Amino acid sequence: MEYLSTPTCRGRVPWQGLLLAGSLLIFWSPPITQQLTVVSIDATEGEDVLLRVHNLPGDLVGYNWFKGENVENENRSIASYVIGNELTVPGPAGSGRETIYPNGSLLFRKVTQEDTGYYTLQAIKRNLRSERGTGRLRVYPELLTPNITTNNSNPEENKDPVVLTCEPWTQNTTYLWLINSQSLPDSTRLQLSSDNRTLTLLHVTRNDTGPYVCESRNPVSAGRSDPFTLNVLYGPDAPVISPPDSHYPTGANLNLSCHAASNPPTQYSWFISSSPPQPTQKLFIPNITANDSGSYTCLAHNPHTGLSRTAVKMITVSDVSASQHPGLSDGAIAGIAIGGLLVVVLGTSLGYFLYQRRTRKASDPHGLREHPPPASTPGQGPSGTSAIQGPPPGSRTAGPIYQELLHPNTDVYCRINPTADGTS
């Protein structure tokens, strides 16, 4: 196959001619013209691609396209094109998928990754001189939707490392990771491989569940994986017993609940004194009595991590009477009752004493002073007066005031002088 070529000079050139040509180049420069260029392009595998040409010179007779940057190797020729009769002559490097247009552009149909490389156009002028330009074609695969694989989907907190890998591997592809829709934070527990395709989490925690997303990118396409979530096993944490009340009256219903953070959910058991354990999270005892007082222990167990935690609550059940006087002991309540009784007794005694004094004052306007009895004949009193007789023999002597309260003297009014008002 013959492709368009420029003439070659054979024979010796006199040195005087070379010297003259060099002198002319020193004192004369051709006008600056734009250089012929081939536009480089990135393409997706399987699509049609057109290599465009800019700044073509005038007065052309044809084109030669080569794969690579060397136009001297005929085996690298893709095709030649004669402008006058629009004739295309295939070359040894052609695949049959190429078409050369009159403006010099080269069309590739359904490019493959093997088409990636440099391409050179040689434009042949009518005077058989030529210009050439080189461009680059990059063909990338259309990226599939990536997916995330892992070595451990159920790691244990603060124990297991996890390796996440973005699949599939594709040449000339960039990988990017997102956690909770954010870029990776700076952390010594997160490590990326040199190509960013593998993410390693050291000593995962319950906050590392994700979701994780990986993206794959190249200049012509991009893909994003579905969210991937880790199932981090942890716990149980310290259990909490509710409600916080510790004192209950007899007859009430005891309703206790235990909770501990854990993944998977905790298994609960209640231990009450020497009773058998009760495998439940919520403990209910109706109509409790004083016998239900004691310690109540909640055991939280995670069978996957093998860890167990406990919490203890002391319950005190009091009878109804004690509950009516919260905060007072039995001795204090008895003391208050006795004190109240003494106040009543003293108040009654004082009232009786004051009443007796007022009665005596009313019967003796002179202040209840003692007067010596007038002289009289034994057995007779003064005329016009009545002598106050002393207490008859055998009458009791006045004792302390509380004795009066216990044994009141019913004849107290008999000892009041009936003529007191008449003599005043």
Backbone hydrogen bonds, N-H to C=O, Kabsch-Sander energy under -0.5 kcal/mol:
donor,donor_aa,acceptor,acceptor_aa,energy
17,G,14,P,-0.6
18,L,14,P,-1.4
19,L,15,W,-2.2
20,L,16,Q,-2.2
21,A,17,G,-2.3
22,G,18,L,-2.2
23,S,19,L,-2.0
24,L,20,L,-2.1
25,L,21,A,-1.8
26,I,22,G,-1.4
27,F,23,S,-1.6
28,W,24,L,-1.2
37,T,54,H,-2.3
39,V,52,R,-2.1
41,I,136,R,-2.4
43,A,138,R,-3.4
45,E,140,Y,-3.4
46,G,111,V,-3.1
47,E,44,T,-2.0
49,V,108,F,-2.7
51,L,49,V,-0.5
51,L,106,L,-3.3
52,R,50,L,-0.9
54,H,37,T,-2.8
61,V,124,I,-3.0
62,G,124,I,-1.2
63,Y,81,Y,-2.3
64,N,122,Q,-2.1
65,W,79,A,-2.5
66,F,120,T,-2.7
67,K,76,R,-2.7
68,G,66,F,-0.7
68,G,118,Y,-2.5
71,V,69,E,-0.6
74,E,72,E,-0.8
76,R,73,N,-1.7
77,S,74,E,-1.7
78,I,65,W,-3.3
79,A,65,W,-1.0
80,S,89,V,-2.6
81,Y,63,Y,-2.6
82,V,87,L,-2.8
83,I,61,V,-1.9
83,I,81,Y,-0.6
84,G,61,V,-0.6
86,E,82,V,-0.9
87,L,82,V,-1.3
89,V,80,S,-3.1
91,G,78,I,-3.2
93,A,77,S,-3.2
94,G,77,S,-0.5
94,G,91,G,-1.6
99,T,107,L,-1.6
101,Y,105,S,-2.4
104,G,101,Y,-2.5
106,L,51,L,-1.8
107,L,99,T,-3.1
108,F,49,V,-3.9
109,R,97,R,-1.4
111,V,47,E,-2.6
115,D,112,T,-1.5
116,T,113,Q,-1.3
117,G,137,L,-2.6
119,Y,135,G,-3.0
120,T,66,F,-2.5
121,L,133,G,-2.8
122,Q,64,N,-3.1
123,A,121,L,-0.6
123,A,131,E,-3.6
124,I,62,G,-2.7
124,I,122,Q,-0.5
125,K,123,A,-0.5
125,K,129,R,-3.8
126,R,59,D,-2.5
128,L,125,K,-1.7
131,E,123,A,-2.0
133,G,121,L,-1.8
135,G,119,Y,-2.7
137,L,117,G,-3.1
138,R,41,I,-2.5
138,R,136,R,-0.5
139,V,137,L,-0.5
140,Y,43,A,-3.1
140,Y,138,R,-0.5
143,L,141,P,-0.7
147,N,167,E,-2.2
149,T,165,T,-2.4
151,N,163,V,-1.3
157,E,233,L,-3.2
158,N,204,V,-3.6
159,K,156,E,-1.6
160,D,156,E,-2.0
162,V,201,L,-2.6
164,L,162,V,-0.5
164,L,199,L,-3.6
165,T,149,T,-2.7
166,C,197,R,-2.3
167,E,147,N,-3.1
167,E,165,T,-0.7
173,T,170,T,-0.8
174,T,217,R,-3.2
175,Y,195,D,-0.5
176,L,215,E,-2.3
178,L,213,V,-2.6
179,I,182,Q,-3.3
180,N,211,P,-2.5
182,Q,179,I,-1.7
184,L,177,W,-0.6
187,S,185,P,-0.7
190,L,187,S,-1.2
191,Q,200,T,-2.4
193,S,198,T,-2.0
196,N,193,S,-1.6
199,L,164,L,-3.0
200,T,191,Q,-3.1
201,L,162,V,-3.4
202,L,189,R,-2.8
202,L,200,T,-0.6
204,V,160,D,-1.6
208,D,205,T,-2.0
209,T,206,R,-0.6
212,Y,228,F,-3.2
213,V,178,L,-2.2
215,E,176,L,-3.1
216,S,223,G,-2.3
217,R,174,T,-2.6
218,N,221,S,-2.5
221,S,218,N,-0.6
223,G,216,S,-2.5
225,S,214,C,-2.5
228,F,212,Y,-2.3
230,L,209,T,-2.9
231,N,153,S,-2.3
232,V,230,L,-0.9
233,L,155,P,-3.1
234,Y,263,N,-1.7
237,D,261,A,-2.2
240,V,259,H,-2.3
242,S,257,S,-2.6
248,Y,316,T,-2.6
250,T,318,S,-2.2
251,G,288,I,-3.4
252,A,249,P,-1.6
254,L,252,A,-0.5
254,L,285,I,-3.3
255,N,253,N,-0.6
256,L,283,L,-2.6
257,S,242,S,-2.9
258,C,281,Q,-1.6
259,H,240,V,-1.8
263,N,234,Y,-2.6
267,Q,301,H,-2.8
269,S,299,L,-1.6
270,W,278,Q,-2.2
271,F,297,T,-2.7
273,S,271,F,-0.6
273,S,295,S,-1.1
275,S,272,I,-3.1
278,Q,270,W,-2.4
280,T,278,Q,-2.0
283,L,256,L,-3.3
285,I,254,L,-2.9
288,I,252,A,-2.9
292,D,289,T,-2.0
293,S,290,A,-1.5
294,G,315,I,-2.6
296,Y,313,K,-2.7
297,T,271,F,-2.7
298,C,311,A,-3.0
299,L,269,S,-3.1
299,L,297,T,-0.5
300,A,298,C,-0.5
300,A,309,R,-3.3
301,H,267,Q,-2.3
302,N,307,L,-2.7
306,G,302,N,-2.2
307,L,302,N,-0.6
309,R,300,A,-2.5
311,A,298,C,-1.8
313,K,296,Y,-2.4
315,I,294,G,-3.2
316,T,246,S,-2.9
318,S,248,Y,-2.2
318,S,316,T,-0.5
323,S,319,D,-1.6
324,Q,320,V,-1.0
324,Q,321,S,-0.6
325,H,321,S,-0.6
325,H,322,A,-0.9
328,L,325,H,-1.9
333,I,329,S,-2.0
334,A,330,D,-2.2
335,G,331,G,-2.3
336,I,332,A,-2.0
337,A,333,I,-1.7
338,I,334,A,-2.3
339,G,335,G,-2.5
340,G,336,I,-2.0
341,L,337,A,-1.8
342,L,338,I,-2.2
343,V,339,G,-1.9
344,V,340,G,-1.8
345,V,341,L,-2.2
346,L,342,L,-2.7
347,G,343,V,-2.3
348,T,344,V,-2.0
349,S,345,V,-2.3
350,L,346,L,-2.4
351,G,347,G,-1.9
352,Y,348,T,-2.2
353,F,349,S,-2.3
354,L,350,L,-2.3
355,Y,351,G,-2.1
356,Q,352,Y,-1.9
357,R,353,F,-1.9
358,R,354,L,-2.3
359,T,355,Y,-1.8
360,R,356,Q,-2.0
361,K,357,R,-2.4
362,A,358,R,-1.9
363,S,359,T,-1.3
364,D,360,R,-1.4
367,G,364,D,-1.5
368,L,364,D,-0.6
380,Q,377,T,-3.7
385,T,382,P,-1.3
387,A,385,T,-0.5
389,Q,387,A,-0.7
395,S,392,P,-2.4
403,Q,400,P,-0.7
404,E,400,P,-1.4
405,L,401,I,-1.7
406,L,402,Y,-1.9
407,H,403,Q,-3.2
410,T,408,P,-0.8
412,V,409,N,-1.1
414,C,411,D,-1.1
415,R,411,D,-0.5
415,R,412,V,-1.1
416,I,413,Y,-1.2
420,A,417,N,-1.2
423,T,419,T,-1.5
424,S,420,A,-0.6
